[in-house]
């Protein structure tokens, strides 16, 4: 990198600027509409596959914090209704319960969301898998409604 002194002069005379790298160009003009649609659907599936762990973790952490927010709202309502001392006692006991309960819920959420994102990845494998999956989902919904 270029070394510059406090007056703006270049200290390193052997510096050669590096070329700016760019994103690889994506040529979407090749192929017909069906190929473009298939690439679009498979790119969604690849994105789900690449980001599955982050999606599951972030949703589970959000649910964990939501449990604590609901607990805080409950304690505030107890304080307003029954007084400060009872809110402190129930807050201490409830805090331990929410801590472990929310952690268990977060763990179960991660497992369930891993399964759900894996199924979504299968749906978005390509356009044919998406159409078959949508047809099966429509049939299941139709069957449940009519029976």
Helices and strands as residue ranges (DSSP letters): H 33-82, H 84-123, H 127-146
